[in-house]
């Protein structure tokens, strides 16, 4: 961990699933598919979150979930890269973040391929 994040805690949201129109083929643009999302947030440690147990001192992961779902429902995405980038943009608007990473997994994009995973980092 670099000095830039030494005063942060890491919040990792795993196993997120959302339905989305994702893909370049016609059948992918008609039928929503379930995709996997993982979000890693670096949040500055504050006395209120660490000691006072108050939600206002941290990032509310319900707001992160709302951002993920809103992005997935916002339009049809052709590329996993564009979906991932759009999720990063939306989550980065939330207050209290130092950095974030979003990973989007598209299962079985073609015969013989188990999944494709795209990750994007952003320092704020």
DRENPA-3360 file (N, C-alpha, C; in nm, 2 decimals, always signed):
BEGIN
1 = XXXXXXXX = +0.09/-0.12/+0.00/+0.00/+0.00/+0.00/+0.09/+0.12/+0.00 ~ +0.06/+0.22/-0.08/+0.14/+0.34/-0.09/+0.10/+0.44/+0.02 ~ +0.19/+0.54/+0.04/+0.16/+0.64/+0.14/+0.02/+0.71/+0.11 ~ -0.01/+0.72/-0.01/-0.14/+0.79/-0.05/-0.26/+0.72/+0.01 ~ -0.25/+0.59/+0.04/-0.36/+0.51/+0.09/-0.34/+0.46/+0.24 ~ -0.23/+0.51/+0.30/-0.20/+0.46/+0.43/-0.30/+0.50/+0.54 ~ -0.38/+0.61/+0.51/-0.48/+0.66/+0.60/-0.62/+0.61/+0.55 ~ -0.62/+0.51/+0.47/-0.75/+0.46/+0.42/-0.78/+0.32/+0.46;
9 = XXXXXXXX = -0.91/+0.29/+0.46/-0.94/+0.15/+0.47/-1.00/+0.10/+0.33 ~ -0.99/-0.02/+0.31/-1.03/-0.08/+0.18/-1.17/-0.15/+0.20 ~ -1.27/-0.11/+0.13/-1.40/-0.17/+0.13/-1.41/-0.25/+0.00 ~ -1.43/-0.38/+0.01/-1.44/-0.46/-0.11/-1.58/-0.52/-0.12 ~ -1.65/-0.49/-0.23/-1.79/-0.54/-0.25/-1.77/-0.65/-0.36 ~ -1.80/-0.78/-0.31/-1.78/-0.89/-0.40/-1.92/-0.96/-0.43 ~ -1.92/-1.04/-0.53/-2.04/-1.12/-0.56/-2.16/-1.03/-0.61 ~ -2.14/-0.91/-0.65/-2.25/-0.83/-0.70/-2.29/-0.88/-0.84;
17 = XXXXXXXX = -2.42/-0.90/-0.86/-2.48/-0.94/-0.98/-2.58/-0.85/-1.03 ~ -2.58/-0.82/-1.16/-2.68/-0.73/-1.22/-2.71/-0.77/-1.36 ~ -2.83/-0.75/-1.40/-2.87/-0.79/-1.54/-2.85/-0.66/-1.63 ~ -2.80/-0.69/-1.75/-2.76/-0.58/-1.84/-2.77/-0.63/-1.98 ~ -2.80/-0.54/-2.07/-2.79/-0.57/-2.21/-2.65/-0.54/-2.25 ~ -2.57/-0.64/-2.28/-2.43/-0.63/-2.30/-2.38/-0.72/-2.41 ~ -2.33/-0.67/-2.52/-2.27/-0.75/-2.63/-2.29/-0.69/-2.76 ~ -2.22/-0.74/-2.86/-2.22/-0.68/-2.99/-2.32/-0.76/-3.08;
25 = XXXXXXXX = -2.36/-0.88/-3.04/-2.44/-0.96/-3.13/-2.59/-0.93/-3.10 ~ -2.67/-0.95/-3.20/-2.81/-0.91/-3.19/-2.88/-0.98/-3.07 ~ -2.86/-1.11/-3.05/-2.92/-1.18/-2.94/-2.88/-1.12/-2.81 ~ -2.76/-1.07/-2.80/-2.71/-1.01/-2.67/-2.78/-0.87/-2.65 ~ -2.82/-0.81/-2.75/-2.89/-0.68/-2.74/-3.04/-0.69/-2.71 ~ -3.09/-0.81/-2.73/-3.23/-0.84/-2.70/-3.26/-0.90/-2.56 ~ -3.17/-0.98/-2.52/-3.19/-1.05/-2.39/-3.08/-1.01/-2.29 ~ -3.13/-0.95/-2.17/-3.04/-0.91/-2.07/-2.96/-1.04/-2.02;
33 = XXXXXXXX = -2.84/-1.01/-1.98/-2.76/-1.12/-1.93/-2.71/-1.08/-1.79 ~ -2.69/-1.17/-1.70/-2.64/-1.15/-1.57/-2.49/-1.13/-1.58 ~ -2.44/-1.02/-1.52/-2.29/-1.00/-1.52/-2.25/-0.99/-1.38 ~ -2.12/-1.01/-1.35/-2.07/-1.00/-1.22/-1.99/-0.87/-1.21 ~ -2.00/-0.81/-1.09/-1.93/-0.68/-1.06/-1.86/-0.69/-0.93 ~ -1.74/-0.64/-0.92/-1.66/-0.63/-0.80/-1.62/-0.49/-0.79 ~ -1.63/-0.43/-0.67/-1.59/-0.29/-0.64/-1.50/-0.29/-0.53 ~ -1.39/-0.22/-0.54/-1.29/-0.19/-0.43/-1.29/-0.04/-0.41;
41 = XXXXXXXX = -1.31/+0.00/-0.29/-1.31/+0.14/-0.26/-1.20/+0.17/-0.15 ~ -1.13/+0.28/-0.17/-1.04/+0.32/-0.07/-1.09/+0.45/-0.01 ~ -1.12/+0.44/+0.12/-1.20/+0.54/+0.19/-1.11/+0.59/+0.31 ~ -1.09/+0.72/+0.32/-1.01/+0.78/+0.43/-1.07/+0.74/+0.56 ~ -0.99/+0.70/+0.65/-1.03/+0.66/+0.79/-1.07/+0.79/+0.86 ~ -1.19/+0.79/+0.92/-1.24/+0.91/+0.99/-1.27/+0.86/+1.13 ~ -1.26/+0.95/+1.22/-1.29/+0.92/+1.36/-1.44/+0.87/+1.37 ~ -1.53/+0.93/+1.30/-1.67/+0.90/+1.32/-1.69/+0.75/+1.27;
49 = XXXXXXXX = -1.63/+0.71/+1.16/-1.65/+0.58/+1.11/-1.58/+0.47/+1.20 ~ -1.46/+0.51/+1.24/-1.37/+0.41/+1.31/-1.42/+0.40/+1.46 ~ -1.47/+0.51/+1.51/-1.49/+0.50/+1.66/-1.64/+0.53/+1.70 ~ -1.71/+0.61/+1.62/-1.85/+0.64/+1.65/-1.95/+0.56/+1.58 ~ -1.91/+0.47/+1.49/-2.00/+0.38/+1.43/-2.11/+0.45/+1.35 ~ -2.08/+0.56/+1.29/-2.18/+0.63/+1.22/-2.17/+0.62/+1.06 ~ -2.28/+0.59/+1.00/-2.28/+0.58/+0.85/-2.23/+0.70/+0.78 ~ -2.25/+0.82/+0.84/-2.21/+0.94/+0.77/-2.05/+0.95/+0.77;
57 = XXXXXXXX = -1.98/+0.87/+0.84/-1.84/+0.87/+0.83/-1.77/+0.78/+0.73 ~ -1.86/+0.72/+0.65/-1.80/+0.62/+0.55/-1.88/+0.63/+0.42 ~ -1.85/+0.54/+0.33/-1.92/+0.53/+0.21/-2.04/+0.43/+0.23 ~ -2.16/+0.47/+0.19/-2.27/+0.39/+0.21/-2.28/+0.29/+0.09 ~ -2.26/+0.16/+0.11/-2.25/+0.07/+0.00/-2.39/+0.05/-0.07 ~ -2.50/+0.10/-0.01/-2.63/+0.10/-0.07/-2.62/+0.20/-0.19 ~ -2.56/+0.31/-0.17/-2.54/+0.41/-0.28/-2.45/+0.36/-0.39 ~ -2.35/+0.28/-0.36/-2.27/+0.21/-0.46/-2.35/+0.12/-0.54;
65 = XXXXXXXX = -2.44/+0.04/-0.47/-2.52/-0.06/-0.54/-2.62/+0.02/-0.63 ~ -2.67/+0.13/-0.59/-2.77/+0.21/-0.67/-2.69/+0.26/-0.80 ~ -2.57/+0.30/-0.78/-2.49/+0.35/-0.89/-2.47/+0.24/-0.99 ~ -2.44/+0.12/-0.94/-2.41/+0.00/-1.03/-2.54/-0.03/-1.11 ~ -2.65/-0.04/-1.04/-2.78/-0.08/-1.10/-2.82/+0.03/-1.20 ~ -2.81/+0.15/-1.16/-2.85/+0.26/-1.25/-2.77/+0.26/-1.38 ~ -2.64/+0.24/-1.37/-2.55/+0.23/-1.49/-2.59/+0.12/-1.58 ~ -2.61/+0.00/-1.52/-2.64/-0.12/-1.60/-2.78/-0.10/-1.67;
73 = XXXXXXXX = -2.87/-0.03/-1.61/-3.00/-0.01/-1.67/-3.01/+0.11/-1.77 ~ -2.90/+0.19/-1.77/-2.91/+0.32/-1.84/-2.91/+0.31/-1.99 ~ -2.85/+0.20/-2.05/-2.85/+0.19/-2.19/-2.80/+0.05/-2.23 ~ -2.79/+0.02/-2.36/-2.74/-0.10/-2.41/-2.59/-0.08/-2.43 ~ -2.51/-0.17/-2.38/-2.36/-0.16/-2.39/-2.32/-0.27/-2.49 ~ -2.23/-0.23/-2.58/-2.17/-0.33/-2.67/-2.05/-0.40/-2.60 ~ -1.97/-0.32/-2.53/-1.84/-0.37/-2.48/-1.84/-0.37/-2.33 ~ -1.77/-0.47/-2.27/-1.75/-0.48/-2.13/-1.67/-0.36/-2.08;
81 = XXXXXXXX = -1.58/-0.32/-2.16/-1.50/-0.20/-2.13/-1.58/-0.07/-2.11 ~ -1.68/-0.05/-2.19/-1.76/+0.07/-2.18/-1.85/+0.06/-2.06 ~ -1.90/-0.06/-2.03/-1.99/-0.08/-1.91/-1.90/-0.05/-1.79 ~ -1.78/-0.11/-1.78/-1.70/-0.09/-1.66/-1.66/+0.06/-1.65 ~ -1.62/+0.13/-1.75/-1.59/+0.27/-1.75/-1.71/+0.35/-1.70 ~ -1.83/+0.32/-1.75/-1.94/+0.40/-1.70/-1.97/+0.38/-1.56 ~ -1.95/+0.25/-1.51/-1.97/+0.23/-1.36/-1.87/+0.31/-1.28 ~ -1.74/+0.31/-1.33/-1.64/+0.39/-1.26/-1.68/+0.53/-1.25;
89 = XXXXXXXX = -1.72/+0.59/-1.36/-1.77/+0.73/-1.36/-1.88/+0.76/-1.26 ~ -1.97/+0.67/-1.26/-2.09/+0.69/-1.17/-2.05/+0.67/-1.02 ~ -1.97/+0.57/-0.99/-1.93/+0.55/-0.85/-1.84/+0.66/-0.80 ~ -1.75/+0.71/-0.89/-1.66/+0.82/-0.86/-1.73/+0.94/-0.81 ~ -1.85/+0.96/-0.85/-1.93/+1.08/-0.80/-1.97/+1.08/-0.66 ~ -1.96/+0.96/-0.60/-2.00/+0.95/-0.46/-1.89/+1.02/-0.37 ~ -1.93/+1.08/-0.26/-1.84/+1.15/-0.18/-1.76/+1.06/-0.09 ~ -1.64/+1.10/-0.05/-1.56/+1.03/+0.05/-1.47/+0.93/+0.00;
97 = XXXXXXXX = -1.44/+0.92/-0.13/-1.36/+0.82/-0.19/-1.22/+0.88/-0.22 ~ -1.12/+0.80/-0.20/-0.98/+0.84/-0.24/-0.94/+0.77/-0.37 ~ -0.99/+0.65/-0.39/-0.97/+0.57/-0.51/-1.07/+0.46/-0.52 ~ -1.08/+0.40/-0.64/-1.17/+0.29/-0.66/-1.12/+0.20/-0.77 ~ -1.17/+0.08/-0.77/-1.15/-0.01/-0.88/-1.28/-0.09/-0.90 ~ -1.31/-0.10/-1.03/-1.43/-0.17/-1.07/-1.39/-0.28/-1.16 ~ -1.44/-0.40/-1.14/-1.42/-0.52/-1.23/-1.56/-0.57/-1.27 ~ -1.57/-0.59/-1.40/-1.69/-0.64/-1.46/-1.66/-0.77/-1.53;
105 = XXXXXXXX = -1.74/-0.87/-1.50/-1.72/-1.01/-1.56/-1.84/-1.04/-1.64 ~ -1.81/-1.07/-1.77/-1.92/-1.12/-1.86/-1.90/-1.27/-1.87 ~ -1.99/-1.35/-1.82/-1.97/-1.50/-1.83/-2.01/-1.55/-1.97 ~ -1.94/-1.65/-2.01/-1.96/-1.73/-2.13/-1.99/-1.63/-2.25 ~ -1.89/-1.55/-2.28/-1.91/-1.45/-2.39/-1.91/-1.53/-2.53 ~ -1.86/-1.64/-2.53/-1.86/-1.73/-2.66/-1.83/-1.87/-2.62 ~ -1.87/-1.96/-2.71/-1.84/-2.10/-2.67/-1.69/-2.13/-2.65 ~ -1.67/-2.20/-2.54/-1.53/-2.24/-2.50/-1.46/-2.13/-2.41;
113 = XXXXXXXX = -1.52/-2.02/-2.39/-1.46/-1.92/-2.30/-1.55/-1.90/-2.18 ~ -1.49/-1.93/-2.06/-1.57/-1.92/-1.94/-1.61/-1.78/-1.90 ~ -1.53/-1.68/-1.92/-1.57/-1.54/-1.89/-1.46/-1.45/-1.94 ~ -1.50/-1.32/-1.94/-1.41/-1.21/-1.97/-1.42/-1.11/-1.86 ~ -1.31/-1.06/-1.80/-1.32/-0.97/-1.69/-1.24/-0.84/-1.73 ~ -1.30/-0.73/-1.71/-1.23/-0.60/-1.73/-1.23/-0.53/-1.60 ~ -1.11/-0.47/-1.57/-1.09/-0.39/-1.45/-1.04/-0.25/-1.48 ~ -1.09/-0.16/-1.41/-1.05/-0.02/-1.42/-1.02/+0.04/-1.29;
121 = XXXX = -0.91/+0.11/-1.27/-0.88/+0.19/-1.15/-0.90/+0.34/-1.17 ~ -0.93/+0.41/-1.06/-0.93/+0.55/-1.07/-0.89/+0.61/-0.93 ~ -0.79/+0.70/-0.93/-0.76/+0.77/-0.81/-0.83/+0.90/-0.82 ~ -0.88/+0.95/-0.71/-0.96/+1.07/-0.71/-0.89/+1.18/-0.63;
% end
